[in-house]
């Protein structure tokens, strides 16, 4: 449902992009809602435990279910993805 690609960065902090294709939802409102929800979960996750080193990340969404997914489930999905960025 989610994939993460990342690389070490030369910038002082992390950078993030969330990609939600038109294939996921034709409605821009839905795509933007999914994008905003994921950005917020990443912000919360890094507020609690900031990354050890700066990384550039791209999260790709493949399921429209993220628009109505409970926040706890979304947080768990994003947290499990972000664990990949730490050695």
Long-range contacts (C-beta under 8 A, 24 or more apart in sequence): 1-61, 1-62, 1-63, 1-65, 1-66, 1-77, 2-59, 2-60, 2-61, 2-62, 2-63, 2-66, 2-77, 2-78, 2-81, 3-59, 3-60, 3-62, 3-81, 4-57, 4-58, 4-59, 4-60, 4-81, 4-82, 4-84, 4-85, 5-57, 5-58, 5-60, 6-55, 6-56, 6-57, 6-58, 6-84, 6-85, 7-55, 7-56, 8-53, 8-54, 8-55, 8-56, 9-54, 9-55, 9-56, 10-54, 11-54, 11-56, 12-54, 13-54, 14-46, 14-51, 14-54, 14-55, 14-56, 14-57, 15-54, 15-55, 15-56, 15-57, 16-42, 16-57, 16-58, 16-59, 17-57, 17-58, 17-59, 18-58, 18-59, 18-61, 19-58, 19-59, 19-60, 19-61, 20-61, 21-60, 21-61, 24-61, 24-62, 24-63, 24-64, 25-64, 25-67, 30-64, 30-67, 33-67, 34-61, 34-64, 34-66, 34-67, 35-61, 37-66, 37-67, 37-71, 37-74, 38-66, 38-74, 38-78, 41-71, 41-74, 41-75, 41-78, 41-79, 42-78, 42-82, 44-75, 45-75, 45-78, 45-79, 45-82, 46-82, 51-85, 51-86, 52-86, 52-87, 55-85, 57-85
